[in-house]
Structure formats: C-alpha cells, structure tokens
Amino acid sequence: MLFCHSQPESHHQHSTSYIREALAPFLKSEEARLMAECGAKRSPVQYVLCAATSPAVKQQEDSLTYLNQGQSYEIRMLNRKLVEYTDISSKYVKSIVRVVFHDRRLQYMEHQELEGWRWNRPGDRILDIDLPLSVGILEPRTHPLHLNTIEFLWDPVKNASVFIQVNCISTEFTPRKHGGEKGVPFRIQLDTFSTNEHGEYLEHVHSSGCQVKVFKPKGADRKLKTDREKIAKKVPQDREKYQLSHENTLLKECSPWPDALNHSSSSSTPSPVYHSSPTFCGFTDGNCSPNQQGELLVPGCSDHLLPSSSPQDTQQWLHRYRFSPFSRLFYSFSGADLLRMSREDLIQICGPADGIRLFNTVKGRCIQPRLTIYVCQQQTSHQPANKPCGGDIYQALYLEELTLLDLSEKISMLYSITPQQITHIYRQKPSRIHVLVSDEMVQNFREETSFILSIIRDEYTDGYHVVLK
C-alpha cells in the first residue's frame, strides 16, 4: 500500500484554522444557500479548489475558475468532524476526480473528442496527480485508458489534500483552433464512496464539482487580471449583477457521475462517454454528462426502464440517468409506477425542465436527426465492383447538427479515421470545380441527397481531403 505522506502532529493541531482560512471568504454564505436548498441535511464532505474564481460571472450563472496548463492546484478534503458533519462508517473513503466537459453538446461527443486528443498528444494524460505535494492520500491510481480520471483513498477523520494537474487547454476542443476563439469550459468533479458490507467502495457518499477553463501557462493569471479590471470599470449598479471573486473555489454539490453506482474498487470501466449513432437518446440537463454506451455504434436507445423493474432497480435507474435529486420522491416507485405517470404529472412533481427530461427518458424517446444524406465511396480501378444488387451501395449519414463539424465526424466514423485527420471537405460541381463546404452549405443540403464520396490523402499534412460529387 502506497502512502504519500504521513500527517504531522502540527497539522492536526492547527486543522481548525486550516479549514477556516480556506473557507473564510464564502463558507457562511455558501452553507446558508445549501441549507436553504437541502433543508437540514448537511454535506458529509467539503472540497475546496485553491484557485480564484472569476468576478466576470453573472449572479445566476455557475462560478468560473481559471487554471494554468500543467500547474499543480490543491484540492482540500476538509475534516468533517471540525465542521460537525455526519458520520461515515468506513475507515477510508475513495474519491474519484474527473475532468469532463461542462457544455452539453461536447458531452455527447466526449468519446470522439478524447480520442482526437489522444491521437494528437500520444503518451500524455488530460489529468495527473502531483504525488510529492499531496498529503494524506493512499493508493493513488491512474488508468492508461482513462486519461481524464484519477482516484485515491483518504481518511475522512483527517485533513487531506490532493494536487492535480490539467494538461489540456480549453481551446484544444474548439471546432477551429485559430486565434480569437473562446475555449470550452470543463468541469472538475469529485465523487466519493465508502465501503459496503463486502468491503467494496460502492456506497456513494457525495459528489461535487466546479466549472473551470484551462489556459496556457500564465494565461489564467492574465485572464483573471483582465476580468478584475473589466469589472472595476463598471458602475456600482452594474457590478452588483456579477458574483464576487473569491481566492478559493468551493465545489458545489451535484449529481454523481453516471457510472458512480456501478464503480467498484477493482473496476476498470472506462470513463463514461456518449457515442453518436443514427438515432440517439437525448439528455437536456445542462449540468450533466450522458450515460455510457457499450459500443461505438449503437442501434438506438437502450437500458430502458421496464414495468418489471423493482423499486431498487428504479432507484439505480434514476441515479444512472442523473435524476438523483428526485430519488427520495420516487423511493417506493417500481418501474410500472413510474411508467404510468403522465408528462403533466412529472412536470408538476419535478418542474418543467427536469419533468420533461424525465418523461422523455422514461419513455425512451429518441431525438430524430435533422438531416439524412447518403454517401457511396468511389471505387478505384484496383477495387472489385461492389454491386451485389445491381447498383452502388450507399450508406446513410444522420446529422443531428447542420454543421461542417458534425458532417466531418460522421464521415470519419464511417471510414475509421479521426475527425482531426479530415482537413477539408469539398463539393464538386458538374463543371468539375471544387467548392469548400461550409456550415451554410450543409444547412442547404436537401433531405436524402446522395453523394459519391472520394477520400484523398494529403502527403504533406498526413490528413485527408474529402470530395462530395
């Protein structure tokens, strides 16, 4: 068993001030807000990311924290006894830290985005743990296939700190990487588990997270300075519309990651991702990530709630699809009970947004593609004729978004290449001129248009040009 650092006695003697210093700017207001939302229930653990929040965020929006690429940042797991939190039965708890996409559209494309990043940065990890700086953690682990995940054990009776490094930057996941574009926001999420009666870390204790953006080295410091100067120039009435900047970021409670209830101490399950398919299940919660699918191409919606599902199965289903806040309301509901509920019933119980999302997920309703086109790869002189039915064989591409990016992804999946390898897509006109395909051109494709598709390798860039005839 690997133990990173023992806890010095002086560390325990001054642990009260350690917590108060970390939470001083915002503990009272944040706890008051959480108490109002959750009643008398208090969180069993508290996490603080030692990085300042941006002041250029409006009051009703999620807080935003800027990080520098590759820099070590401390996440403090605060002593539950000193802040009078509830008891945790197991000696140690396991925490899993993930860097995931905050934007819902990118959550749906997470598998493709991470595979593209892995292709461009071979041997690198998205998230690393800085062991020499970390205190009070045991058995730190990273998995070679889970580039955005780390996990470790720690003693909840003692203070512990883990230092993390995020090695990707937000602009690496923008559709086009020229200057002037805003980087995509990430979310750092921690899920904590205690042991069950079999000694497995399966009992979910707490989940929390915060929104971050990652810049090149020293870029976060410059961006934070710019935001502070921008807000300082506003009149007092306008400044009141924005959140105060704090020196540390308090991670807010959130739903567990979709595979949280299925995670075990020896699990090697990959990070949950969403894989696009001709018809796919839609999730409309802006702060959640879609559920894991087993294979790259999925024929449709799966893992539906069944009338035969027991109340325990229904609870697991609610957690899996990120309806944990309503699990107590439906504690004794079987699958048949939930399936009998109408759309209006669920809206009245859960509110408009979550009620509609729960109804669509319960009924297994799938989002229909916005555009369907058919493509056939052009046969070369060295290839045998592919005409078993007396004609060329076409394959369907289903576009959920009428964008060049979505078209590139569908073509890359069809021909087993990464989207980043497709440098340009052209439309060949009858006069044999080549027109560069843009978002506007994709939006004007007619439904069920057919194309002869040619893929030409670029020897200079090691990419591909795609020509639609």
C-alpha positions in Angstrom: 0.0 0.0 0.0 1.4 3.3 -1.1 1.1 6.2 1.4 2.1 9.6 0.0 2.8 11.5 3.3 2.0 10.9 6.9 0.1 13.6 8.7 2.3 15.6 11.0 1.0 16.3 14.5 1.2 20.0 14.0 -1.1 19.6 11.1 -3.8 18.2 13.4 -3.2 20.9 16.0 -3.9 23.7 13.5 -6.5 21.9 11.5 -9.3 24.2 12.7 -7.5 27.3 11.4 -6.6 25.4 8.2 -10.3 24.9 7.4 -11.4 28.4 8.5 -8.7 30.1 6.3 -9.8 28.1 3.3 -13.5 28.8 3.7 -13.4 32.3 5.3 -14.4 34.3 2.2 -17.5 32.3 1.5 -18.3 29.5 3.9 -21.2 31.2 5.7 -23.0 32.4 2.6 -22.4 29.1 0.8 -23.6 27.0 3.7 -26.7 29.2 4.0 -27.5 28.6 0.4 -27.0 24.9 0.6 -29.1 24.7 3.8 -31.9 26.5 2.1 -31.8 24.1 -0.9 -31.3 20.9 1.1 -33.2 21.6 4.3 -31.4 20.5 7.5 -29.2 18.0 5.7 -25.6 18.9 5.6 -22.9 17.6 3.2 -20.7 14.8 4.7 -17.6 16.2 3.0 -16.4 19.5 1.7 -13.9 20.2 -1.1 -12.0 23.5 -1.8 -10.0 24.1 -5.0 -7.2 26.5 -4.2 -7.7 28.8 -7.2 -9.5 32.1 -7.5 -13.0 32.5 -9.1 -13.6 35.0 -11.9 -15.5 38.2 -11.0 -16.9 38.4 -14.6 -19.6 35.9 -14.0 -23.3 36.9 -13.5 -25.1 36.1 -10.3 -27.4 33.4 -11.8 -24.6 31.5 -13.6 -22.2 28.9 -12.3 -18.9 30.2 -10.9 -15.9 30.0 -13.2 -12.3 29.3 -12.2 -9.2 29.8 -14.4 -6.3 27.3 -14.3 -2.9 27.2 -16.0 -2.0 24.2 -18.1 0.3 21.7 -16.2 0.3 23.8 -13.0 -0.4 21.9 -9.7 -3.5 23.0 -7.9 -4.6 21.8 -4.4 -8.0 20.3 -3.7 -8.5 20.2 0.1 -10.8 17.5 1.6 -11.9 19.2 4.8 -12.1 17.5 8.2 -15.8 16.6 8.7 -15.6 16.5 12.5 -14.4 20.0 12.9 -17.4 21.3 10.9 -19.8 18.8 12.6 -20.6 16.7 9.5 -22.4 13.4 9.7 -20.5 10.1 10.5 -19.0 7.9 7.8 -18.8 4.3 8.7 -15.7 3.1 6.8 -12.2 3.8 7.9 -11.2 5.2 4.4 -13.2 6.6 1.6 -12.4 6.6 -2.1 -12.5 9.8 -4.2 -12.5 9.8 -8.0 -11.5 13.1 -9.7 -12.5 13.7 -13.3 -12.1 16.5 -15.8 -15.2 16.4 -18.0 -16.9 18.8 -20.4 -19.3 21.3 -18.9 -21.0 22.0 -22.3 -23.8 19.6 -23.1 -23.0 19.4 -26.8 -19.4 18.3 -26.1 -20.6 15.8 -23.5 -22.4 14.0 -26.3 -19.2 14.0 -28.3 -16.9 13.2 -25.4 -15.6 9.9 -26.8 -14.6 11.4 -30.2 -13.1 14.5 -28.6 -10.9 12.4 -26.2 -9.8 10.1 -28.9 -8.8 13.0 -31.1 -6.8 14.5 -28.2 -5.2 11.1 -27.5 -4.2 10.9 -31.2 -2.7 14.4 -31.2 -0.9 14.0 -27.8 0.3 10.4 -27.7 1.6 9.4 -24.2 0.1 12.4 -22.4 -2.7 12.5 -19.9 -5.5 15.0 -19.5 -5.4 14.8 -15.7 -2.4 13.9 -13.5 -1.8 13.8 -9.8 1.2 15.5 -8.2 2.2 12.9 -5.6 5.1 14.8 -3.9 2.8 17.7 -2.9 -0.3 15.6 -2.0 -0.9 14.9 1.7 -2.9 12.2 3.5 -3.8 10.1 0.4 -3.3 6.3 -0.1 -3.2 4.1 -3.2 -3.3 6.8 -5.9 -4.2 5.3 -9.2 -4.4 6.3 -12.8 -5.6 4.1 -15.7 -3.8 4.2 -19.1 -7.2 4.3 -20.9 -8.8 6.9 -18.6 -6.8 10.0 -19.5 -9.2 12.3 -17.6 -9.6 10.4 -14.3 -7.6 9.8 -11.1 -8.6 8.0 -7.9 -7.3 7.6 -4.4 -8.2 6.7 -0.8 -8.1 9.0 2.2 -9.1 9.1 5.9 -12.2 11.3 6.4 -11.2 11.8 10.1 -8.1 13.7 9.0 -7.4 16.6 6.6 -6.1 15.6 3.2 -5.0 17.4 0.1 -4.5 16.2 -3.4 -2.7 18.3 -6.0 -3.9 17.9 -9.6 -2.5 19.0 -13.0 -4.7 19.6 -16.0 -2.6 19.1 -19.1 -5.1 20.1 -21.8 -6.2 23.6 -22.6 -9.8 24.7 -23.4 -9.0 25.9 -26.9 -7.9 22.4 -27.9 -11.5 21.3 -28.1 -12.9 24.3 -30.2 -14.1 23.4 -33.7 -11.4 25.5 -35.3 -8.2 26.4 -33.4 -7.4 29.8 -34.8 -6.8 32.7 -32.5 -9.6 34.8 -31.0 -11.9 31.8 -30.3 -13.2 31.2 -26.8 -12.1 27.9 -25.2 -14.7 25.4 -24.0 -15.4 25.2 -20.2 -14.5 22.0 -18.3 -15.9 20.7 -15.1 -13.8 19.2 -12.3 -15.9 16.7 -10.5 -15.2 14.6 -7.4 -17.3 11.5 -6.5 -16.7 9.9 -3.0 -17.6 6.4 -1.9 -17.4 4.5 1.3 -17.3 0.7 1.7 -20.3 -1.6 1.8 -20.6 -4.8 3.9 -18.3 -6.6 1.5 -15.5 -4.0 1.8 -16.1 -2.7 -1.7 -16.1 1.1 -2.4 -19.7 1.2 -3.8 -21.6 3.3 -1.3 -22.0 6.8 -2.8 -21.3 9.5 -0.2 -21.1 12.8 -2.0 -20.4 14.4 -5.4 -19.4 18.0 -6.1 -17.8 20.0 -8.9 -17.0 23.4 -10.3 -16.6 24.9 -13.8 -13.1 25.7 -15.0 -11.3 27.0 -18.1 -7.7 26.0 -18.7 -5.2 28.3 -20.4 -1.6 28.1 -21.5 1.0 28.7 -18.7 0.4 32.1 -17.0 -2.7 32.7 -19.2 -5.1 32.1 -16.3 -3.4 34.9 -14.3 -3.6 37.3 -17.2 -7.3 36.5 -17.8 -8.2 36.9 -14.1 -6.4 40.3 -14.0 -8.3 41.4 -17.2 -11.7 40.3 -15.7 -11.0 42.2 -12.4 -10.0 45.4 -14.4 -13.1 45.0 -16.5 -15.5 44.7 -13.5 -13.7 47.5 -11.7 -14.6 49.9 -14.5 -18.3 49.2 -14.2 -20.6 51.5 -12.2 -21.7 50.0 -8.8 -25.2 49.2 -10.1 -23.7 47.0 -12.8 -21.2 45.4 -10.5 -24.0 44.1 -8.3 -25.1 41.8 -11.3 -21.8 39.9 -11.0 -20.5 37.4 -8.5 -17.8 38.4 -6.0 -14.4 36.9 -6.7 -13.0 34.5 -4.0 -9.4 33.4 -3.6 -10.6 29.8 -3.4 -13.3 27.8 -5.2 -15.9 25.9 -3.1 -17.0 22.9 -5.1 -20.8 22.7 -5.3 -22.8 19.6 -4.7 -24.0 17.9 -7.9 -25.3 14.5 -9.1 -22.9 11.6 -9.2 -21.2 10.7 -12.5 -23.4 8.1 -14.4 -21.2 5.1 -13.6 -20.9 6.1 -9.9 -23.2 3.4 -8.6 -21.5 0.7 -10.7 -18.0 1.6 -9.7 -16.0 -0.9 -7.6 -12.6 -0.9 -6.0 -11.2 -3.1 -8.8 -13.2 -1.6 -11.6 -11.5 -0.8 -14.9 -14.6 0.5 -16.5 -13.7 3.4 -18.9 -14.8 6.9 -18.2 -18.5 7.2 -19.3 -18.8 8.7 -22.7 -21.5 9.3 -25.3 -21.3 7.8 -28.7 -23.2 9.2 -31.6 -25.4 6.9 -33.6 -28.1 7.2 -36.4 -30.7 7.7 -33.7 -29.6 8.6 -30.2 -31.0 9.2 -26.8 -31.2 12.9 -25.8 -30.5 14.4 -22.4 -31.4 18.0 -21.8 -29.8 18.7 -18.4 -27.1 21.4 -19.0 -25.1 20.3 -16.0 -24.9 16.6 -16.6 -23.0 14.2 -18.8 -24.7 11.5 -20.9 -24.7 7.9 -19.9 -22.1 5.4 -21.0 -22.9 3.3 -24.1 -21.2 0.0 -24.6 -20.0 0.2 -28.2 -19.0 2.8 -30.7 -22.1 2.5 -32.8 -25.4 1.9 -31.0 -28.5 0.9 -32.9 -30.7 3.1 -30.8 -31.9 3.7 -27.2 -31.1 1.1 -24.7 -31.3 0.3 -21.0 -35.0 1.4 -20.7 -36.9 1.3 -17.5 -39.1 -1.8 -17.6 -42.5 -2.4 -16.0 -41.0 -5.3 -14.1 -38.3 -3.2 -12.5 -38.3 -3.3 -8.7 -38.1 -0.1 -6.6 -34.4 -0.9 -6.1 -33.9 -1.2 -9.8 -35.8 2.1 -10.3 -33.6 3.9 -7.8 -30.5 2.7 -9.7 -32.0 3.8 -13.0 -32.7 7.3 -11.6 -29.1 7.6 -10.4 -27.8 6.3 -13.7 -29.6 8.9 -15.7 -28.8 11.7 -13.2 -32.2 12.1 -11.5 -30.7 11.7 -8.0 -32.4 14.8 -6.6 -35.7 13.1 -7.1 -34.8 9.6 -5.9 -36.4 10.2 -2.5 -39.6 11.3 -4.1 -39.8 8.1 -6.0 -38.3 5.9 -3.3 -41.1 3.3 -3.3 -41.9 3.5 -7.0 -41.5 0.4 -9.2 -40.8 0.7 -12.9 -44.5 0.2 -13.6 -45.5 3.0 -11.3 -43.1 5.5 -13.0 -44.2 4.4 -16.5 -47.8 5.1 -15.6 -47.1 8.7 -14.9 -48.1 11.3 -17.5 -45.9 14.1 -18.8 -48.0 16.6 -16.8 -47.6 14.6 -13.6 -43.8 14.6 -13.9 -43.7 18.3 -14.7 -45.8 19.1 -11.6 -43.5 17.0 -9.4 -40.1 17.8 -10.8 -40.6 21.2 -12.5 -40.8 21.9 -16.3 -37.1 21.2 -17.3 -36.5 18.1 -15.2 -40.1 16.8 -15.7 -39.9 16.9 -19.5 -36.4 15.3 -19.4 -37.6 12.5 -17.0 -40.6 11.9 -19.2 -38.6 11.6 -22.4 -36.0 9.3 -20.7 -38.7 7.1 -19.1 -40.5 6.6 -22.4 -37.2 6.1 -24.3 -37.9 8.8 -26.7 -35.1 9.5 -29.2 -34.1 12.7 -30.9 -34.6 12.4 -34.7 -31.8 13.5 -37.0 -32.2 16.9 -38.6 -30.8 15.8 -41.9 -30.2 12.4 -43.7 -27.8 12.1 -46.6 -26.5 9.0 -48.4 -22.8 8.5 -49.5 -21.1 5.9 -51.5 -17.3 5.6 -51.6 -15.9 5.9 -55.1 -14.5 2.6 -56.4 -10.9 2.6 -57.7 -9.7 0.5 -60.6 -7.9 -1.9 -58.1 -11.1 -2.5 -56.1 -13.7 -5.2 -57.0 -17.1 -3.9 -58.1 -19.4 -3.5 -55.1 -22.7 -4.1 -56.8 -24.4 -7.2 -55.4 -27.8 -5.7 -56.1 -27.1 -4.2 -59.5 -26.0 -0.8 -58.3 -23.7 1.1 -55.9 -24.1 0.6 -52.2 -24.9 3.8 -50.3 -24.6 4.3 -46.5 -26.8 6.8 -44.5 -25.3 9.7 -42.5 -27.6 11.1 -39.9 -26.7 14.7 -38.9 -28.1 15.9 -35.5 -26.5 19.3 -36.1 -26.4 21.1 -39.5 -22.7 21.9 -39.2 -19.5 21.1 -41.1 -18.1 19.6 -37.8 -21.0 17.1 -37.5 -20.6 16.1 -41.1 -16.8 15.5 -40.6 -17.5 13.4 -37.5 -20.0 11.2 -39.3 -17.7 10.7 -42.3 -14.7 9.9 -40.0 -16.7 7.3 -38.1 -17.9 5.7 -41.3 -14.3 5.3 -42.7 -12.5 4.7 -39.3 -10.4 7.8 -39.2 -10.4 10.6 -36.7 -12.2 13.9 -37.4 -8.9 15.8 -37.0 -7.5 13.9 -40.0 -10.1 15.5 -42.3 -8.5 18.8 -43.3 -11.1 19.9 -45.9 -14.4 18.8 -47.4 -15.2 19.9 -51.0 -18.3 19.8 -53.1 -17.6 19.0 -56.8 -19.9 20.8 -59.1 -20.9 19.5 -62.6 -18.3 21.9 -64.1 -15.7 20.0 -62.0 -14.8 23.0 -59.9 -14.4 22.2 -56.1 -16.3 24.4 -53.6 -15.2 24.4 -50.0 -18.1 23.0 -47.8 -19.2 25.4 -45.0 -21.9 25.3 -42.3 -24.1 27.3 -44.6 -23.7 24.8 -47.4 -24.6 21.9 -45.0 -27.7 23.8 -43.9 -28.8 23.9 -47.5 -28.3 20.2 -48.3 -31.6 18.7 -49.4 -33.0 15.8 -47.3 -31.8 12.4 -48.6 -29.4 13.8 -51.1 -26.9 11.2 -52.4 -23.2 11.8 -53.0 -20.2 9.8 -54.4 -17.5 10.3 -51.8 -13.8 10.3 -52.6 -11.1 10.4 -49.8 -7.7 11.8 -51.0 -4.7 11.5 -48.7 -2.6 14.7 -48.2 1.1 13.7 -48.2 2.2 16.9 -46.7 -0.1 17.1 -43.7 -0.8 13.3 -43.3 -4.5 14.2 -43.4 -7.4 13.7 -45.8 -9.4 15.7 -48.3 -13.0 14.6 -48.8 -14.7 15.3 -52.1 -18.5 15.0 -52.5 -19.7 14.5 -56.1 
